[in-house]
Amino acid sequence: MGTASMFGNQIMEAELDCDWMTTDVFIEFINHGSEEGNLVEIVSVKSHGVDITTWVNMDYIFDLVSDYIAEADYHWTDHGDVA
């Protein structure tokens, strides 16, 4: 599960697989948010301290981040909604 507020700088953990390896990664992203939806910027993808951002399929990384945000805990008070 994610955190209640998903705006701003975030770091998530994931596991990436390919035909010849599996590695744990940290994905750092910024969720700027917008009226149209979440505006997300990928800062880095790191595995064991090595920046592998340019080596990975960014469409897949954006899908992982989108799922992470969608699964976050949500409470109406986190976003100023009025009951």
GROMACS elastic network, one bead per residue, 0.5 to 0.9 nm:
[ bonds ]
;  ai    aj funct       b0    kb
    1    68     6  0.74360   500
    1    69     6  0.88900   500
    1    71     6  0.60838   500
    1    72     6  0.54646   500
    1    73     6  0.67195   500
    2     5     6  0.84040   500
    2     6     6  0.76049   500
    2    12     6  0.83592   500
    2    68     6  0.63908   500
    2    69     6  0.67383   500
    2    70     6  0.85845   500
    2    71     6  0.64381   500
    2    73     6  0.61416   500
    3     6     6  0.62516   500
    3    69     6  0.85557   500
    3    72     6  0.55345   500
    3    73     6  0.58254   500
    3    74     6  0.81198   500
    4    72     6  0.60821   500
    4    74     6  0.52797   500
    4    75     6  0.69261   500
    4    78     6  0.67802   500
    5     8     6  0.85242   500
    5    72     6  0.79422   500
    5    73     6  0.79705   500
    5    74     6  0.75695   500
    5    75     6  0.89273   500
    5    78     6  0.63582   500
    5    79     6  0.78307   500
    6     9     6  0.82783   500
    6    10     6  0.72944   500
    6    30     6  0.89587   500
    6    31     6  0.67987   500
    6    33     6  0.89103   500
    6    69     6  0.64849   500
    6    72     6  0.73734   500
    7    10     6  0.77564   500
    7    30     6  0.72228   500
    7    32     6  0.61535   500
    7    33     6  0.64866   500
    7    38     6  0.86365   500
    8    29     6  0.81865   500
    8    30     6  0.51983   500
    8    31     6  0.50655   500
    8    32     6  0.60051   500
    8    33     6  0.82802   500
    9    28     6  0.72998   500
    9    29     6  0.58712   500
    9    31     6  0.65088   500
    9    32     6  0.84923   500
   10    27     6  0.82254   500
   10    28     6  0.57560   500
   10    29     6  0.54079   500
   10    30     6  0.60266   500
   10    31     6  0.75354   500
   11    26     6  0.64829   500
   11    27     6  0.55417   500
   11    29     6  0.63354   500
   11    30     6  0.86887   500
   12    25     6  0.83517   500
   12    26     6  0.56539   500
   12    27     6  0.52520   500
   12    28     6  0.65105   500
   12    29     6  0.83083   500
   12    65     6  0.80274   500
   12    68     6  0.79626   500
   13    24     6  0.72382   500
   13    25     6  0.57912   500
   13    27     6  0.62352   500
   13    28     6  0.88836   500
   14    23     6  0.85310   500
   14    24     6  0.58874   500
   14    25     6  0.53769   500
   14    26     6  0.64035   500
   14    27     6  0.73695   500
   14    64     6  0.81654   500
   15    22     6  0.68813   500
   15    23     6  0.56605   500
   15    25     6  0.59524   500
   15    26     6  0.86984   500
   16    21     6  0.83497   500
   16    22     6  0.56455   500
   16    23     6  0.54373   500
   16    24     6  0.63513   500
   16    25     6  0.70831   500
   17    20     6  0.79716   500
   17    21     6  0.59821   500
   17    23     6  0.66238   500
   17    24     6  0.89623   500
   18    21     6  0.54827   500
   18    22     6  0.63729   500
   19    22     6  0.83869   500
   23    47     6  0.68271   500
   23    48     6  0.85707   500
   24    46     6  0.85351   500
   24    47     6  0.60768   500
   24    48     6  0.76591   500
   25    45     6  0.64721   500
   25    46     6  0.53537   500
   25    48     6  0.72677   500
   25    49     6  0.88891   500
   26    44     6  0.79788   500
   26    45     6  0.57318   500
   26    46     6  0.52719   500
   26    47     6  0.65820   500
   26    48     6  0.86982   500
   26    49     6  0.89470   500
   27    42     6  0.75792   500
   27    43     6  0.76804   500
   27    44     6  0.58936   500
   27    46     6  0.65829   500
   27    53     6  0.88823   500
   27    61     6  0.81020   500
   27    65     6  0.82017   500
   28    41     6  0.88262   500
   28    42     6  0.62841   500
   28    43     6  0.53152   500
   28    44     6  0.52345   500
   28    45     6  0.64127   500
   28    46     6  0.83564   500
   29    40     6  0.67710   500
   29    41     6  0.55390   500
   29    43     6  0.50355   500
   29    44     6  0.70306   500
   29    45     6  0.88944   500
   29    65     6  0.80762   500
   30    33     6  0.89281   500
   30    39     6  0.82459   500
   30    40     6  0.56708   500
   30    41     6  0.51526   500
   30    42     6  0.65184   500
   30    43     6  0.70456   500
   31    38     6  0.63993   500
   31    39     6  0.57884   500
   31    41     6  0.65338   500
   31    42     6  0.88269   500
   32    38     6  0.67081   500
   32    39     6  0.52157   500
   32    40     6  0.60640   500
   32    41     6  0.76913   500
   33    36     6  0.81572   500
   33    37     6  0.61294   500
   33    40     6  0.72846   500
   34    37     6  0.52287   500
   34    38     6  0.57835   500
   34    39     6  0.61632   500
   35    38     6  0.80576   500
   36    39     6  0.83323   500
   38    66     6  0.85979   500
   38    69     6  0.89577   500
   40    62     6  0.80385   500
   40    65     6  0.83925   500
   40    66     6  0.86184   500
   41    62     6  0.88268   500
   42    45     6  0.79196   500
   42    53     6  0.86805   500
   42    58     6  0.86052   500
   42    61     6  0.83304   500
   42    62     6  0.78079   500
   42    65     6  0.89287   500
   43    53     6  0.83244   500
   44    51     6  0.66894   500
   44    52     6  0.76311   500
   44    53     6  0.54658   500
   44    54     6  0.88867   500
   45    50     6  0.83809   500
   45    51     6  0.58921   500
   45    52     6  0.56170   500
   45    54     6  0.84663   500
   45    56     6  0.82241   500
   45    61     6  0.86223   500
   46    49     6  0.57053   500
   46    50     6  0.52440   500
   46    52     6  0.55397   500
   46    53     6  0.69135   500
   47    50     6  0.52275   500
   47    51     6  0.66143   500
   47    52     6  0.67937   500
   48    51     6  0.85580   500
   51    54     6  0.80741   500
   51    55     6  0.88548   500
   52    55     6  0.52264   500
   52    56     6  0.67621   500
   53    56     6  0.58960   500
   53    57     6  0.86242   500
   53    58     6  0.80991   500
   54    57     6  0.81259   500
   54    58     6  0.83237   500
   55    58     6  0.88372   500
   56    59     6  0.88360   500
   56    60     6  0.80759   500
   56    61     6  0.76831   500
   57    60     6  0.54744   500
   57    61     6  0.65397   500
   57    62     6  0.89365   500
   58    62     6  0.60657   500
   58    63     6  0.84792   500
   59    62     6  0.51881   500
   59    63     6  0.62701   500
   59    64     6  0.87791   500
   60    63     6  0.50197   500
   60    64     6  0.62961   500
   60    65     6  0.87305   500
   61    64     6  0.50662   500
   61    65     6  0.62524   500
   61    66     6  0.85548   500
   62    65     6  0.50676   500
   62    66     6  0.60069   500
   62    67     6  0.85791   500
   63    66     6  0.50205   500
   63    67     6  0.61777   500
   63    68     6  0.85415   500
   64    67     6  0.52022   500
   64    68     6  0.61468   500
   64    69     6  0.87159   500
   65    69     6  0.61758   500
   65    70     6  0.85365   500
   66    69     6  0.52013   500
   66    70     6  0.61216   500
   66    71     6  0.86604   500
   67    71     6  0.61380   500
   67    72     6  0.87177   500
   68    71     6  0.53195   500
   68    72     6  0.64531   500
   69    72     6  0.52680   500
   69    73     6  0.88362   500
   70    73     6  0.85775   500
   71    74     6  0.86743   500
   74    77     6  0.86381   500
   74    78     6  0.71998   500
   74    79     6  0.88074   500
   75    78     6  0.55626   500
   75    79     6  0.76859   500
   75    81     6  0.89453   500
   76    79     6  0.58922   500
   76    80     6  0.66453   500
   76    81     6  0.52578   500
   76    82     6  0.74349   500
   76    83     6  0.78822   500
   77    80     6  0.52279   500
   77    81     6  0.59409   500
   77    82     6  0.76244   500
   77    83     6  0.88175   500
   78    81     6  0.77065   500
